[in-house]
Amino acid sequence: MGETTTKSQLANIIRERRAVKKGYNNTEVTQDTVLELLKDAVWAPTHGMRQPWRFIFVGADKLPEFAEKVAATYPPERQENRENYLNEPNAILVVVMDEPESQKEWEENYGAVACMIQNFWLLAWEKQLGVVWKTNPHIQDPKVKEILDLKPHEKIVSFLHLGYFDEAPAPKERIDVVEKFTTFQG
């Protein structure tokens, strides 16, 4: 099936968006910029208007201290590597989700947070602010939750690594949707 229509601006942004894992330039990612992006990103679908997210911003001035504390939760032989890794981005946005006891509500909350992250990512992409959604083992570590002063009913969904970039990563092909599409036969 060939594409016969011109893609919308949104469709182009969706297709152009990349995970920017490294190659950040030295432009500071400010709290004001992140807040401005979040003001639109939180318009994601959210069941029952629960809006189950909250955010912890780690700017460049606090990143070395934060990286050191999180890296210290790893075995000694991995700490230097993890500290260097956490210092690569220009800032980190920790995305936290409210974890209800109901499995149904938990899944709805996680879906809402994922939609919000996608919104944030697309909005950041428009500003040439690179984002990558990180789910390293430390997001599950109770010591990291303590470092971030999380409540017992909260879950770290992501450390979003942020940084401005000069050159976008190359695109990676997707499997044609036709290969993953079926029609219910009854």
C-alpha positions as CSV (number, residue, x, y, z in Angstrom):
1,M,0.0,0.0,0.0
2,G,1.6,3.2,-1.1
3,E,1.2,6.5,0.7
4,T,-0.7,9.0,-1.4
5,T,-1.3,11.8,1.0
6,T,1.0,14.4,2.4
7,K,1.9,13.6,6.0
8,S,0.7,16.1,8.6
9,Q,3.2,18.0,10.7
10,L,2.4,15.8,13.7
11,A,2.9,12.6,11.7
12,N,6.3,14.0,10.6
13,I,7.3,14.8,14.2
14,I,6.2,11.3,15.3
15,R,8.3,9.7,12.6
16,E,11.3,12.0,13.0
17,R,11.5,11.6,16.8
18,R,14.5,9.7,18.0
19,A,16.0,8.5,21.3
20,V,19.0,10.8,21.9
21,K,21.3,8.7,24.1
22,K,24.5,10.7,23.7
23,G,26.1,13.4,21.7
24,Y,24.5,16.2,23.8
25,N,25.9,19.6,23.4
26,N,26.6,22.0,26.3
27,T,23.3,23.9,26.1
28,E,21.8,23.9,29.6
29,V,18.4,22.2,30.0
30,T,16.6,24.5,32.4
31,Q,13.8,23.8,34.8
32,D,11.7,26.5,33.1
33,T,12.0,24.7,29.8
34,V,11.0,21.4,31.3
35,L,8.1,22.9,33.1
36,E,6.9,24.6,29.9
37,L,7.0,21.3,28.1
38,L,5.2,19.5,30.9
39,K,2.4,22.0,30.9
40,D,1.3,20.7,27.5
41,A,2.5,17.1,28.0
42,V,0.1,16.5,30.9
43,W,-2.8,16.8,28.5
44,A,-2.4,13.1,27.9
45,P,-5.3,10.7,28.3
46,T,-5.8,9.8,31.9
47,H,-8.6,7.5,33.1
48,G,-10.8,9.2,35.7
49,M,-8.6,12.3,35.4
50,R,-6.3,10.7,38.0
51,Q,-3.3,12.4,36.5
52,P,-1.1,9.8,38.3
53,W,2.3,11.5,37.6
54,R,4.7,13.7,39.3
55,F,8.2,14.8,38.4
56,I,11.6,15.4,40.0
57,F,14.0,17.6,38.0
58,V,17.7,17.1,38.3
59,G,19.5,20.0,36.7
60,A,23.1,20.3,35.7
61,D,24.0,21.9,39.1
62,K,22.7,18.9,41.0
63,L,23.5,16.1,38.5
64,P,27.0,15.2,39.8
65,E,25.7,14.8,43.4
66,F,22.6,12.9,42.2
67,A,24.7,10.6,40.0
68,E,27.1,9.8,42.9
69,K,24.2,9.0,45.2
70,V,22.4,6.7,42.7
71,A,25.7,5.1,41.6
72,A,26.4,4.2,45.3
73,T,23.4,1.9,45.2
74,Y,25.3,-0.4,42.8
75,P,28.0,-2.9,43.7
76,P,31.4,-1.2,44.1
77,E,32.8,-2.5,40.8
78,R,30.0,-0.8,38.9
79,Q,29.7,2.5,40.7
80,E,32.2,4.5,38.6
81,N,30.6,3.3,35.4
82,R,27.1,4.1,36.6
83,E,28.2,7.5,37.9
84,N,29.7,8.4,34.5
85,Y,26.6,7.1,32.8
86,L,24.3,9.3,34.9
87,N,26.4,12.3,34.3
88,E,26.1,12.0,30.5
89,P,22.8,13.9,30.0
90,N,22.5,17.6,30.7
91,A,19.6,17.0,33.0
92,I,17.4,14.1,34.2
93,L,13.6,14.2,34.7
94,V,12.5,11.5,37.0
95,V,8.9,10.5,36.2
96,V,7.0,9.0,39.2
97,M,3.6,7.3,39.1
98,D,1.0,6.8,41.8
99,E,0.6,3.0,42.3
100,P,-2.9,2.1,43.3
101,E,-3.7,-1.4,44.7
102,S,-6.1,-2.2,42.0
103,Q,-4.3,-3.9,39.0
104,K,-6.8,-2.3,36.6
105,E,-6.1,1.2,37.9
106,W,-2.3,0.4,38.0
107,E,-2.4,-0.4,34.3
108,E,-4.5,2.7,33.5
109,N,-2.1,4.8,35.4
110,Y,0.9,3.3,33.7
111,G,-0.7,3.9,30.3
112,A,-1.5,7.5,31.1
113,V,2.1,8.1,32.3
114,A,3.4,6.5,29.1
115,C,1.2,8.7,27.0
116,M,2.3,11.8,28.9
117,I,6.0,10.8,28.4
118,Q,5.4,10.5,24.6
119,N,3.8,13.9,24.6
120,F,6.8,15.4,26.5
121,W,9.2,13.6,24.1
122,L,7.5,15.0,21.0
123,L,7.3,18.5,22.4
124,A,11.0,18.3,23.3
125,W,11.9,17.1,19.9
126,E,10.3,20.2,18.3
127,K,12.8,22.2,20.4
128,Q,15.8,20.0,19.5
129,L,15.9,18.8,23.1
130,G,16.9,15.1,23.1
131,V,15.1,12.6,25.3
132,V,15.6,9.0,26.1
133,W,13.4,6.9,28.4
134,K,15.7,5.0,30.7
135,T,14.5,2.1,32.9
136,N,17.8,0.9,34.4
137,P,17.7,-1.4,37.4
138,H,18.2,1.5,39.8
139,I,14.6,2.7,39.2
140,Q,13.5,-0.4,41.1
141,D,15.9,0.0,44.0
142,P,14.4,1.0,47.3
143,K,17.5,3.0,48.1
144,V,17.0,5.1,45.0
145,K,13.3,5.6,46.0
146,E,14.6,6.8,49.4
147,I,17.1,9.2,47.8
148,L,14.2,10.7,45.9
149,D,11.9,10.7,48.9
150,L,9.2,8.7,47.2
151,K,6.1,7.6,49.1
152,P,5.3,3.9,49.6
153,H,2.6,4.0,46.9
154,E,4.9,5.6,44.2
155,K,6.8,4.0,41.4
156,I,9.6,5.4,39.3
157,V,8.5,4.9,35.7
158,S,11.6,6.5,34.1
159,F,14.7,8.5,34.4
160,L,14.3,10.7,31.2
161,H,17.8,11.7,30.2
162,L,17.7,15.2,28.6
163,G,20.1,17.1,26.5
164,Y,20.2,19.4,23.4
165,F,21.8,17.9,20.4
166,D,23.3,19.1,17.1
167,E,22.9,16.0,15.1
168,A,19.9,13.6,15.3
169,P,20.5,9.9,15.4
170,A,19.8,7.9,12.2
171,P,16.3,6.5,11.9
172,K,15.6,2.8,12.5
173,E,13.1,1.1,10.3
174,R,9.9,-0.2,11.7
175,I,8.1,-3.4,10.8
176,D,5.3,-2.6,8.3
177,V,2.1,-2.3,10.3
178,V,0.4,-4.6,7.8
179,E,2.5,-7.5,9.2
180,K,1.1,-6.8,12.7
181,F,-2.5,-6.2,11.7
182,T,-5.3,-8.7,11.6
183,T,-9.1,-8.5,11.3
184,F,-11.3,-10.4,13.8
185,Q,-12.8,-13.3,12.0
186,G,-15.5,-14.2,14.6
